[in-house]
Structure formats: structure tokens, C-alpha cells
Amino acid sequence: MPRFRRSLHLPRRLRGSYLRQRILVSIAAFFVAYLINFILPRLEPGNIVNVIASSDLLPLQRQQLVQQLGLNQPLWNQFLKYLVDTFGSFPPSFGVSFAHYPLTVWTLVSTALPWTLLLVGVSQLIAWPLGVLLGAWLAWHRGSKADNAMFALSNVMWGVPSYWLATILIFIFAIQLKIFPPSLSTSGGATTLSAGAVVNILGHSFLPILTLVILNMPLQALVMRNNMVNILEEDYVMAAKARGLRQRTLILGHAARNALLPSITNLALSFGNILSGAYLVEIIYSYPGMGYLIEQSALVRDYPVLEGVFFVSAILVILANLLADISYLYLDPRVEY
């Protein structure tokens, strides 16, 4: 009997040189980011001994602490240790934290990462659909007063600094109205998933999530609007409109469906900006995620923690970009690179 093998019906370009090229580019980007992760924290003046050591610390004690942390070693020796701490185990330990000894860096990162993923994930689940719907509406009503007003507002909100918006929301909702707490650090660190803990976490996370939604929704709306405006001028859309199709069918079935593909790709390509914006928001709200961990580690020059956080961040951004490149070809085979 003949054998039937199931195969993935991927575009031909995904099976050939394009996929290999994108993977090689991603690997090269990873190693560049990996090297920068080692160099960047060490460009800060001083080290953890200078930061935390009091004036009463004897010079001999200071020297012993520097030797114990390995800060007196040459850079190449520190880099070799960096390699071993990263690739010597799975998951990588990234070494021991200077400021939270004897906890490993992975312990701290694995505790902070779910908070950041929660913040980014929930905010994008809200911002992306709302932005797409708003962009489709603006494109269909292009040229109207509402379109001009919303288009201008979206451009303005796109350029608003995250720390400024977070400060304004804290002042309004936490200080003046006293509806939401200003930070998560006081009572939001519950470890159980009881109903009360979930309500507590959502209450403390509302303002950070709202900040990211306000910051990211205009970008998605602008991308969707511009894509849909171009598609509405296509011949097949004009022909469908001339046949008397209902407005809802014309928008959802013809225009929005095709304009959605670049919006999906833009969501993945802008993941780096979304993540960096989330880090700044976490710092303002004392939200116990990766951004807050970066701030606390940078203040005391905790090199291993900074290296671990930057490493995980680089992996997330590179994977998001790689998936965007592959998914766009899969979703729209007409695209040529």
C-alpha cells in the first residue's frame, strides 16, 4: 500500500535559503547582543563595592570583597566566567547575584519575568484589537473631521513618554481620586492564586496596564489605518463596492482582512519597543518585573543580574522578530524579499 506522508504546506521560500538566512541573522544578532550585555553594565562608573561599602570599611576588607566577587580579574577572565554561567547549565544560572547573595540570577529573573509577561501580554491583548478596530474605522471614514482629529491625537499619543504618562495617571487615579494604588510593591506581592490575591494583583496592575494600552494602541491604529486606506483603493475592493455588498461585508471580509496582515507583523516587530516601554513603566510603578529588577541592579552595579535580564530580553526580542519574518511570508505568500 502506498504511504501517505503529511507535510506542512509552507511557502517554498520558507523551505529554502530564506529560512536559513533569517536564522543565521538571528544567531548573529544574538551574539552581538550577548557581547553588549557583558560590556554595557561595566561601563558604569564604580562597582558594587564602591556603592555599598561604608566609610568604616577597612581597605583590606574592601580588597577582600573585590576579590571574592571576582571584580579584580581581567575582563577576559570575567567574560569566560560569563560564558560558563550562561551556557554551563540549563536553564542558565547566570551566576550568583552580588546584591542578593547567595541567590542565583536565574532565581531573580524567573521571579520577575512572569510579572513582565503578564503586563505586556494583557496590555497587548487589549491594545491591539482596539487599535485595529479604531484604525479600520478611521480608514473607512478617512477625510472626515473625526478621522482628522483621531489621526492627530494618535500621532500625539504615539510620541508621549511612558514615564510622563505613568506619572500623570498616578497623580489622577492614585493621589487625587484614590481609586487605584500607586505601586505594586506594598501589597501586590502575593504568592498564592486565591480569588483575593488575583483581585489584589489586578487592582495594583491596572494603572501599569492602562499606561501601556494608551501608549501602544495609537501605533496599532495608525498602522491599520494606513494599510486599509491603501487597500480601499484597490480594484477588487472598488468592484465589490460596485456590486452593492453590505458595508460590514466590504469592511470585514475584503478590506480589513487583507490590511490585518501587516498589523500582525508590526505587533511582533515592535515587541522590542513594547518591552522597553514596559520596563520604564515598571520602574515608575515599582512593578516587580524585569524593568524594576534592572533599576535596582543598576543602582548597586549588580553585573550578573543585569547580564541575565538583558540576555533574556534579547532572546525575547530576537525570537519575536524571527517569528514575524516567518509568519508574514506564511500569511502572505505574495510578499517578495
C-alpha positions in Angstrom: 0.0 0.0 0.0 1.3 3.5 -0.8 2.4 5.6 2.2 0.9 9.0 2.6 3.0 11.4 4.5 1.6 14.6 5.9 3.6 17.7 5.2 3.4 21.3 6.2 2.2 23.3 3.3 4.7 26.1 3.8 5.7 28.6 1.2 8.6 27.4 -0.9 10.8 30.3 0.4 10.4 29.0 3.9 12.0 25.7 3.0 15.0 27.2 1.3 17.6 29.8 1.7 15.4 32.4 3.2 14.7 30.5 6.4 18.4 29.7 6.8 19.3 33.3 6.2 16.9 34.6 8.8 18.1 32.0 11.4 21.7 33.0 10.7 20.9 36.7 11.1 19.1 36.0 14.4 22.1 34.0 15.7 24.5 36.8 14.7 22.2 39.3 16.4 22.1 37.2 19.5 25.9 37.0 19.8 26.2 40.8 19.3 23.6 41.4 22.0 25.4 38.8 24.2 28.7 40.7 23.9 27.0 44.1 24.6 25.3 42.6 27.6 28.7 41.9 29.1 30.2 45.3 28.2 27.3 47.6 28.9 27.0 47.2 32.7 30.7 47.6 33.2 30.7 51.0 31.5 29.0 52.4 34.6 31.4 54.1 36.9 32.4 52.2 40.1 31.3 48.8 41.2 29.1 47.3 43.9 31.9 47.5 46.5 32.1 51.3 45.9 28.3 51.6 46.2 27.5 49.5 49.2 30.8 49.8 51.2 30.6 52.2 54.1 33.3 54.6 55.1 34.1 52.5 58.1 35.1 49.5 55.9 38.8 48.9 56.2 40.9 48.9 52.9 41.8 45.3 53.5 38.2 44.3 53.9 37.3 46.2 50.7 40.0 44.4 48.8 38.9 41.0 50.1 35.3 41.8 49.0 36.5 42.8 45.5 38.5 39.5 45.2 35.6 37.5 46.5 33.3 38.9 43.8 36.0 38.5 41.1 36.0 42.2 40.2 39.8 42.3 40.3 40.0 39.7 37.5 40.9 40.8 33.9 37.9 41.4 31.6 38.7 38.3 29.5 38.6 36.2 32.7 35.3 37.7 33.7 34.0 37.0 30.2 35.0 33.4 30.4 33.1 33.1 33.7 30.1 34.9 31.9 30.2 32.2 29.2 30.3 29.4 31.8 27.5 30.9 33.9 25.3 31.3 30.8 25.9 28.0 28.8 27.2 25.8 31.6 23.7 24.7 32.7 20.1 24.7 31.5 18.3 26.8 32.4 21.3 29.1 32.7 22.1 30.2 36.2 23.9 33.4 35.1 26.0 33.2 38.2 25.2 34.4 41.7 23.8 37.9 42.4 26.1 40.3 44.1 23.3 42.1 45.9 21.2 39.1 46.8 23.9 36.6 47.6 23.6 33.6 47.6 20.6 33.6 45.2 21.3 32.8 41.6 20.4 35.3 38.9 18.1 32.9 37.3 16.1 32.8 40.6 15.6 36.5 40.4 14.9 36.6 36.7 12.4 33.7 36.8 10.5 35.5 39.6 10.4 38.9 37.7 9.8 37.6 34.2 6.1 36.3 34.7 5.2 39.8 36.0 6.6 41.5 32.9 4.9 38.9 30.6 1.6 39.5 32.4 1.9 43.2 32.0 2.9 43.1 28.3 0.5 40.2 27.4 -2.6 41.7 29.0 -1.9 45.2 27.7 -1.4 43.9 24.1 -4.5 41.8 24.2 -6.4 45.0 24.9 -4.4 47.5 22.8 -4.0 45.5 19.6 -7.7 44.6 18.9 -8.8 48.1 19.9 -6.1 49.7 17.8 -7.1 47.5 14.8 -10.8 48.4 15.1 -10.0 52.1 15.6 -7.7 52.1 12.6 -10.3 50.3 10.4 -12.9 52.8 11.4 -10.6 55.8 10.7 -9.7 54.4 7.3 -13.4 53.9 6.3 -14.2 57.5 7.4 -11.0 58.9 6.0 -11.1 62.6 5.4 -13.8 63.3 8.0 -13.4 65.6 11.0 -13.4 62.6 13.3 -10.6 61.0 11.2 -8.5 64.1 11.3 -9.0 64.6 15.0 -8.3 60.9 15.9 -5.3 60.8 13.5 -3.8 63.9 15.1 -4.5 62.5 18.6 -2.9 59.1 17.7 0.2 60.8 16.4 0.5 62.9 19.6 -0.1 59.9 21.9 2.4 57.9 20.0 5.2 60.3 21.0 4.2 60.7 24.7 7.0 59.4 27.0 5.9 56.4 29.1 7.3 57.8 32.3 5.3 61.1 31.9 2.1 59.3 31.2 2.6 57.0 34.1 3.2 59.9 36.4 0.1 61.7 35.2 -2.1 58.6 35.8 -0.6 58.1 39.3 -1.4 61.7 40.1 -5.0 61.5 38.9 -6.1 58.0 39.9 -3.9 57.2 42.9 -3.3 60.6 44.5 -6.3 62.7 43.6 -9.1 60.2 43.2 -7.5 57.4 45.3 -9.1 54.7 43.1 -6.0 52.6 42.5 -2.8 52.2 44.5 0.2 53.9 43.0 2.5 50.8 43.1 2.6 47.1 43.4 5.4 46.9 45.9 3.2 47.3 49.0 0.6 44.5 48.8 0.8 43.1 45.4 3.4 40.5 46.0 1.0 37.7 46.8 2.3 34.2 46.0 -1.0 32.3 46.1 -3.6 32.3 43.4 -6.6 32.7 45.5 -9.5 34.9 44.4 -8.4 37.7 46.8 -4.9 37.6 45.5 -6.0 37.8 41.9 -8.2 40.8 42.6 -5.3 42.4 44.5 -2.9 41.8 41.7 -5.3 43.1 39.1 -6.1 46.2 41.2 -2.4 47.0 41.5 -1.7 46.2 37.9 -4.5 48.3 36.4 -2.6 51.5 36.1 0.6 49.9 34.5 -1.6 48.1 32.0 -3.6 51.2 31.2 -0.4 53.1 30.6 0.8 50.5 28.1 -2.6 50.3 26.4 -2.7 54.1 25.9 0.9 54.2 24.6 0.6 51.2 22.2 -2.9 51.5 20.8 -2.3 54.6 18.7 0.6 52.8 16.9 -1.6 49.8 16.0 -4.4 52.2 14.9 -2.1 54.2 12.6 -0.6 51.1 11.0 -4.1 49.6 10.4 -5.5 52.9 9.1 -2.6 53.4 6.6 -2.8 49.8 5.4 -6.5 49.9 5.0 -6.6 53.2 3.2 -4.3 51.7 0.5 -6.4 48.6 0.3 -9.6 50.5 -0.1 -8.2 52.0 -3.3 -7.6 48.5 -4.8 -9.6 47.5 -7.8 -11.1 44.4 -6.2 -12.5 46.5 -3.3 -14.0 49.0 -5.7 -15.5 46.2 -7.7 -17.0 44.7 -4.6 -18.4 48.0 -3.6 -19.9 48.5 -7.1 -21.7 45.1 -6.7 -23.6 46.5 -3.8 -22.1 44.5 -1.0 -23.1 45.4 2.5 -20.7 47.8 4.3 -20.0 45.3 7.0 -19.1 42.6 4.5 -17.0 45.0 2.5 -15.0 46.2 5.5 -14.5 43.0 7.4 -14.5 40.5 4.5 -12.4 42.4 2.0 -10.5 45.4 3.3 -9.8 44.7 7.0 -8.9 41.1 6.4 -6.1 42.0 4.0 -5.0 45.1 6.0 -4.7 42.9 9.1 -1.5 41.1 7.9 0.9 44.0 8.3 -0.6 44.8 11.6 0.1 41.3 12.9 3.7 41.6 11.7 4.0 45.1 13.2 3.0 43.7 16.6 5.9 41.3 16.6 8.4 43.8 15.1 7.5 46.4 17.7 7.9 43.9 20.5 11.3 45.5 21.4 9.8 48.9 21.8 6.8 47.5 23.8 9.2 45.6 26.1 11.4 48.7 26.7 8.3 50.8 27.3 7.1 48.2 29.8 10.4 48.3 31.6 10.1 52.1 32.1 6.5 51.7 33.3 7.6 49.1 35.8 10.1 51.4 37.3 7.6 54.2 37.7 5.0 52.0 39.3 7.5 49.9 41.4 6.1 46.9 39.5 8.2 43.8 40.4 9.1 42.9 36.8 12.2 42.9 34.7 12.4 46.7 34.4 12.2 47.2 38.1 14.9 44.5 38.6 17.1 46.3 36.1 16.8 49.6 38.0 17.5 48.0 41.4 20.5 46.1 40.0 21.9 49.1 38.1 21.9 51.2 41.3 24.2 48.8 43.1 26.2 47.6 39.9 24.9 44.0 40.2 26.6 42.9 37.0 25.3 39.3 36.9 21.7 40.3 37.3 22.0 43.0 34.6 23.6 40.4 32.3 20.8 37.9 33.0 18.0 40.3 32.4 19.5 41.7 29.2 20.1 38.2 28.0 16.5 37.1 28.4 15.3 40.4 26.9 17.5 39.9 23.9 16.2 36.4 23.4 12.6 37.5 23.6 13.1 40.4 21.0 15.1 38.2 18.6 12.5 35.4 18.7 9.7 37.9 18.2 11.4 39.4 15.1 12.2 35.9 13.7 8.6 34.8 14.1 7.4 38.0 12.5 9.6 37.4 9.4 8.4 33.8 9.1 4.8 34.4 9.8 4.5 37.3 7.3 5.7 35.1 4.5 3.4 32.3 5.6 0.4 34.6 5.9 1.0 36.5 2.7 3.0 34.5 0.1 2.8 37.4 -2.4 5.4 39.3 -0.4 8.9 39.3 -2.1 12.1 39.9 -0.2 
